[in-house]
Amino acid sequence: MSGLITLLDFAGYVALLLWGVHMVQTGVQRAFGAALGAALGRALGTRLRAFAAGLGITAALQSSTATGLMITGFAAGGVVGLVPALAAMLGANVGTTLIVQLLSFDLTELAPILILAGVWMFRRYPPGRTRDLGRVFIGLGLLLLSLHQLVELFAPFQTAPMLGMVLDALATQPVAAVLLSAAFTWAAHSSVAVVVLVMSLASHHMVAPHVAFALVLGANLGTAINPMIEGVTGDDPAARRLPLGNLATRVLGVLAGLILLPFLQPWMSDLAKDPARAVANFHTLFNVVIALFFLPLLTPYAALLTRWLPKRADPNDPSRPQYLDEWAHDVPAVALGNAAREGLRMADMLQTLLLYARAGFKRDNRHRMVQARQLDNALDKLENAITTYLATLDQENMTREDIQRLDDILAFISNIGHAGDIAHHGLLSHVARLRKQGWTLSPEQRASLDDTLGQLIANQRTAAALFVNDDLRQARLLAGEKARFRTIETQAADTHLQKIKSGQVDAAEVGALYLDILRDMKGINSHLVGAAAYPLLARHGELLPSRLRESGN
């Protein structure tokens, strides 16, 4: 019975260790995730800058997995080239060793102070950077506390016969040790936690040095699996170049490490008499050597990956989200940025539909109707995808500004989606009816229609710009466009009524269709105003929030 309790204690402290690492990572991501992601995106220019950025950001996040998923998202979206992305991954793998080096020293006495400070910050401050830093301090304290408890718990384990049998088996099967550690690291999403656990085992002489080093090799292998599985969405092979390239460098490094392990183990043990320090040094040495070996070879290596995994062009599926990365859910600012980028894609699709309609009123463009239908379907699917993505965010840990941005994004995509429906089912349907009936608009109507559509397209671009830059002056001008479109419709209705009164019955049906076209354009414009101008004006107290629901009128 006591053995079972001891085993449960061991599992509990390991869980506490993993949770402490998780709290540190999520706290740093929530506090600085947007800034770190932006810094990483700017630094991914040359391989040396990318290597340094990957190293520094991973040291801050304490997770090469998180950095790897971030870089994979950039590479999959075409934001960064493959060579600097691979360099950043090498830097991330080196960066994760820094926290391991720090934790190889005994910092247990800091645990209560860190937890006390963290709890005070977390409970005292509203959601924001200070509260997130409190989460970081709590995580660090729990991490140190769990390590201390594991150290004390391992003392009686040294004489446990079952554990001795398992460790004896691993002593003669280094490959099994690598695979076991890799599986545990993949499940834990943290090579730091696994390597720190190995350090604790080694410090109590529960594993031989060569077994500890084999477990470290497995941790380095396991941390490359998560970006391969979780960092890529869709079936484009090109999106898997970076995670596969990183995994391949890990595999090659682990194979070389296993071959050289009998020669490295005595040297590493002599370099540091403390077994925990020896484990930390081996972890650092492994990643530094891999980086030094592959950095000069990244250009031909990237070319090889490109040949292996050619890009699959898929222009007929615009509905596939390109920026809704699941890894960003722990960083609301980054997740909201991803959703906003996807919303801008919707705005671009709406512009294309408006351009199709404008061309259709000038000439026969029936060949565009298939693309228009695909774009309309894509708008609906993207709106649903973005809404679902935002609905899964944890609003409890979002700042007031984050929640406001979430509401703005939802208003934007909803209005853009409705405007797209009107453009496809309204304007383009009217184009098809004109062609089918053989009707012709008068020169005055064609000129007015072209000018109005040109202004509508300009308003669409203004709405997209407002969604990004919050220009209050432009918001007022865009809101004023509703009056312009109402005036155009009113004047056209009066003209149509006068023609009917004067006996021009032949023009009645064409005139009625012309009015329907203008009403649809007015509806689209109203949704553009509701998408970007009204939310901004409401934030500045220039519009009642209830007016947001009336944007389609």
N, C-alpha and C positions, 0 to 999 in steps of 0.2 A: 504493500500500500504506500509506504514511504517513497518507493521508487517511482510510483505513478505520480505522486504529488511533486516530486523533484522534477520529473519530466514536464509536468504542466507548468511549474515555475519557469523552467527553461524556455518553453514555448511562449509564455507570457512576456518574459523579458526580451525575447527576440522580437515579439510583436511590438513591444514598447520602443525598442530600438528602431524598427522600421517606421513606426508612427512618428517618432521624433525627427527622423530624416525627412519624412513626408511633410511635416509641419514647417521645417526650415525651408524646404524647397518651395512649397506653396506660398509661404510668407514672403520670401524674396521675390517670387514671380508676381505676386499681387502688388507688392510695394514698388517694384522697379521693372516689372515685366515689359511694359510698353516701351520704357526708355531703353532697356537692354535689347529688346527686339529691334528698335530703330537703330541703335548703335551697331548692332550686328549687321543689319541690312546695309548700312553705310560703309562698314569696314570690309565687306566682302568684295573687294576690288582686286587686290593682288594676293598671291598665296601667303606671303609673309605677314601682311596686315590681317588677312583672314585667320591665319594660324594664331596670331596674338589675340585677336578678338575672341576666337573660340576658347582659348585658354582662360582669358580674363573673365568672360561671362560665365563659363562653367565653374570657375572658382567662386563666383558670387552666388550662382544658383545651387552649387554643390550637387550638380546632377549632369553628367554628360548625356544621359538619356533625354532630359528636357532640352538641352542645347541641340542635341542631334535631331530631335523632332522639329525644332524651330528651323534649323538649317535645311532639313529635308523639305519642309513646307516652302521655303524660299526657292529651293532648286526645282521642286515640282511645278511651282507657279511660273518658272522662267525668269525669276527676279535676279538670279545670280548664276554665273557660269559654273560648270562642273569642277574645274580645277580649283578655284578659290573655295568652293564648298567642301571639297575633299580636304583641303588644307585646314579649314575651320574645324572639321571633324577630328583631324589629328590633334589640333590644339585643344579641343574639348576633352579628348582622352587624356592629355597631359594635365589639363586643369583639374580634373577630378582627383588627381593624386595629391594636390596641395592640402585639401581638407584631411585626407588620410594621414599625411605627415603631421598635421597639427594634432589630430586625435591620438597619435602614437605617444603623446606625452600625457601624464596623469593630471587631468584638469577637473577631477571629481569635486573638489571643494567649491568650484564655481557653480555647480548645478543648482543648489537652493537659491542663490542670488539671482541667477538667470531666470528661474521659474517665477520667483517673486516679482521681479521687474516686469517680466512678460505678462503675467496675469494682471498686474496693475495697469499696464498700458492697454491690454486687450479690453478690460472692463471699463476703463476710464474714458477712452476716446471712441468717437463714432467711427463707422467704416471709413478707412482711409489708410494712408501710409504709416502713420504712427501705430495704429492698431495692428497692421500687418507686421510691423517690426516686433510688436509684442508677441505675435505668433512665432516669429523667428526665435526670440529668446526662450519661449516656452519649449519649442522643439529642441533647441540646443541643450537646455537643462534636462529634458527627458532623455535625450541621447546620452549625455554623460552619466545620468543616473542609471540608465539601463546597462551601460557598460560596466559600471561599478558593481551592480548586482550580479551581472554575469560572471565577473571575475570572482566574486565570493561563491557563487553557485558552482563554479567549475572545480573548486577544491575537492569536494567529495566525489566528483565525477571521475577523478583520476584513477580511482580503484574500481569503478563500475565495470563488471565483466562484459556486459553487452556492448557498451560503448567502446571498450577495448577491442572487441572483435571487429566492430565496424571500422574503427580507425586502423587496425592491423590490415584489414582487407584493402583499404584505400592506400596503405603504405606500399603495397605491391601492385596496385592498379592505378597509376597516375592518370591514365585516360579516363577512368571512371570518376576520379576526383574532379577532373576538369568538367566533365559532362554534368555531374551532380551540382557543382558550383554554378555552372552556366544556367541550368534550369532554375535554381534558386534565385539567381540574379534577375533572370527574365521575369519571374513571378513577382519579385519584390520591386522591380523597376528601379533598382538602386545598387550600383556596384560599390558605392561607399559603405553602405550598411553591411554588405557581405564581406568586404575586405576588413572592415573594423571587427566583425565577428571572428574572422580568421585570426586577426591579431590577438584577440582575447584567448582563443584556443591555443595559439602558439606561446603566449606569455605564461601559460600554466603547463606547458610541455605536454599538452594533450594530443598534439599532432607533431610529427617530425618535421623539420624544416622543409624537406623536399615535398612533403604532402601539403604543407601550408602554401608553398610557392605554386604547386599545381592548382590548388583551390583559387589562388589569385589569378592564375591564367584563365580559369573558368569564369571568374567574375568579369574579366575583361572581354571574354567572348560573349557572355550573356547580355552585357549592356549594349551590344551592337544588334541584338535581335529585335528589340522594341521598335526602333525606327523602321526596320524592314517590314514589320507587321502592321504597325499603327501609323506610321508617318506618311503613308501613300494611300490615296484613294483613287478609285478608277482602275482601268485595265491598260493604261498606256505604259508600255514597257520602259519608255524613256524616264518616267517618273521614278523608276526603281534603280536608276543608275547610281545615285549617291548612296542610299542605304546599302545596296549590294556591294559597292566599292568599299565602303567602310567595313562591312562584315568580312569581305575578303581579306582586307589588311589584318583584321583581328585573327582570322583563321590561320593565315600564313605566319603571323607572329606567334600564335599559340603553338603551332607545329614546330617552329624553330625553338621556342622556349622549352618544349618537351624534350627535344633532341639534346639541347645544351644544358638541361636541368642538372644532370650529374656533375657537370663541370662548374656551374654557377653556384650551386648550393654551398660548397665549402667557402668559396670566396665571399658570398653575401653574409654568411654566418661570421666570418672573421672580421668583416667590415663593421658589423654592429653586434655586440655581444648580447644585447637585449633582443630576444626573439621577435617581439612586437615591432621594434625598429627595423629589424631585418626584413619583415614582411612589407612594411611601408616602403623601405628602400627598393625592394624588388619590384613592387608595384610601380614606383616612379621610374625605375630603370627600364622596365619593359616598355612603357609608353613613350619614353624619351627616345629609345633606340628605334622603335617603330616609326616615330615621326622623322627622325634624322635619315632613316633609310628611304622612306617613301616621298618625302618632300621634293627631292630633285627629280623623282620619276613620275610626278603627277601628270605632266602633259601627255606622255605616251600612255600612261595608265588610263587617263580620261578618254583618249582616243580609242583604246581597246574596249572600254565600257560602252562607248557610243556605238561601236560596230556590233557588239553583242546585243545591245538593247536599242534598236533604232526607234525613232519617234513614230508613233502611229497617228497620222493625221485623221482627225474626226470633225470636219467642219459642219457635218449635218446634225450634231448633237450639242447645240448651245445651252441646253438645259442642265448640263452637268455642272454643279458648283465647282469653282476653282480655288476658293479661298477659305471655305468653312472647315478649318482644321480642328479636329477634336482635341488635340493637345492643348489648345488655348483656353479650354473651359476653366482652368484654374487661374487664368489671368484675364479678368473681365475686360480690361482696357484693350488687350490684344484681340480678344474674341469680338468685341464690338467693332474694332477696326477691320477685322476680316469680314464681318457682316456688312459693314459700310461699303467695302470694296465690291462685294457681290451686288449690293444695291446699285452701285454705279454701273455695273454691267447691265442691269435691268434698264437703267436710263439710256444706255447706248442702244439697246435693242428697241426701245420705244422710238428713239430718233430714227433708226433704220426703217421702222414701220411708217413713220411720217414722211420720210424721203420716198418710200415706195408709193405712198398715196399721192404725193406731189407730182411725181413722175407719171403716175397713172392718169391724172387729169389732163396731162399734156399729150400723152401718146399711149399706144397699146403696150402694156407691160404685163400681160397675162402670165408670162413665164415666171414672174416674181410671186405669184399667189401661193405657190408651194412653200417658198422660203418664208412668206409672211405668216402662213399657218404654223410653221415650225417655230417662228419667233413668238407668236402668241402663246403656243403651248409651253415654250421655254419660260416665258414670263410667269405663267401660272405655277410651273414646277419650282422655279427659283424662289418665288414668293413663299411657297409652302416650306421649302428647304430652309430659307433664312428664318422664317417664323419659328420653325421647330428648333433650329439651332439656338436662337435667342431664348426660347422658352426653357431650355435645359440649363441656362446659366443660374448660378446661385446668387439671387438678388440680396440675400442677407449680408453678404460680404462685399456688396457693391457700394460705391460712394454715391452721393446725391447726383453728382455730375454723370456718373455712369448710368444711373437709372434714367436720367433725362435724355441721354444719348440713345439709350435703348428705345425709349418712347419715340424719339425723332426718327430712328431707323424704321420702326414699325409703321409710322405714319407715311414715311417716304415710299417704302416698297408697296404699301397698300394702294396709295394713290397712283403710283407708276403702273401697278398691275391693272387697276381699273382704266387708266388712260390707254394702256395697250389693248384692252378689250374693245374700247370704243374705236380705236384706230383700225383694228382688224375687222371687227363685226360691223362697224359703222362706215368709216371713210372708204375702206377698200371694197366693202360691199356696194357702196354707192358708185364707185368706179366701175365695178362689174355690171351694175344695172344700166349705167349709161351706155356701155358697150353693147349689152344685150338688146336694149330697146332701140339702139341707133340714134339716141338723142344727142344733141349738141348744145352746149352752153353758149350763150351770147359772148361776143368778145369782151364786153364789160364784166360779165360774170367770171369769165376765165381769168381776166387780169386781177380782179378783186380776190378771187379764190387763191391765186398764186401768191399774191402779196400777204394774204391772211395766213396761209400755210407757212410762208417764210417767217412771219412773225412768231407763229406757233413753235416752229423749230428753234428759233432764237430763244424763246421763253423756256423751252426744254433744256437748252444748254445753260441758261441762267439758273434754272432750278437745280441742275446737277452741280453747278459751281457753288450755289448757296449751301447745298448739303455738305460741302467740304469747308468753306471759308467763313460762314456766318457774317456776311456783309449786310449790315442793317439797311443801308441805302438801297442796295440792289433788291432787298426783300420788299421794301416799300414800292419800288418801281414795278416789281413783278406782281404784287398785290393789286396795283393800279391797272394792270392789264385786264382784269375782269371787267372793268367798266368799258374799256375799249371794245372787247368782244361783244358785250351786251349792246353797245351802240351799233356795231356792224350788223348784228342780227336784227335789231329794230329797224334800221334803215332799209335792209333788204326786205323785211316783211312789209313795210309801207310801200316800197316800190312794187312788190308782187301784187299787193292789193290794188294799187292804182292801175296796173296792167289788166287785171281782171275786170275792174270797173269800166275800163276803156274798151272792153270787148276783145282783148287779145286772149281768147280761150285756148288757142293752140299752145301758148307758152305756159299754161297753168300747171301741167304735170311737171314740166322741166323746172319751173319756178319753185314748185313745192319740194322737189328733190334738192334743189339748190339751198333752200331753207333748212332742210334736214342736214345737209352737209355742214352748214354754218353752225347749227345747234350742236352737232357732234364736236366740231372744233372748239366751240365755247365750253363744252363739257370737259374736253381734254385739257384745255387751258385752266379750268377751275381745279382739276386734279393736280396740275403742276403747281398752282399756287398753294394748294393744301399740302403738297408734298414737302415744300421747302420754305415758302415765304411765311405762311401762317404760324408754323411752330416757332420760327425765330422771332416774329413779331409778338407772339404770346409770351415768350421768355422775357422780352423787354417791356412788357406791360402795355403794348400798343394794340392788343387784340384779346378779346375774351376767349378763354379756352373752349367755350361752347361753339364758337365759330368754326373750330377745326372740324366739327362733324358736318358742317354745311359746305365743305369745300367742293362738293360735286354740283352745287347749285349755281 
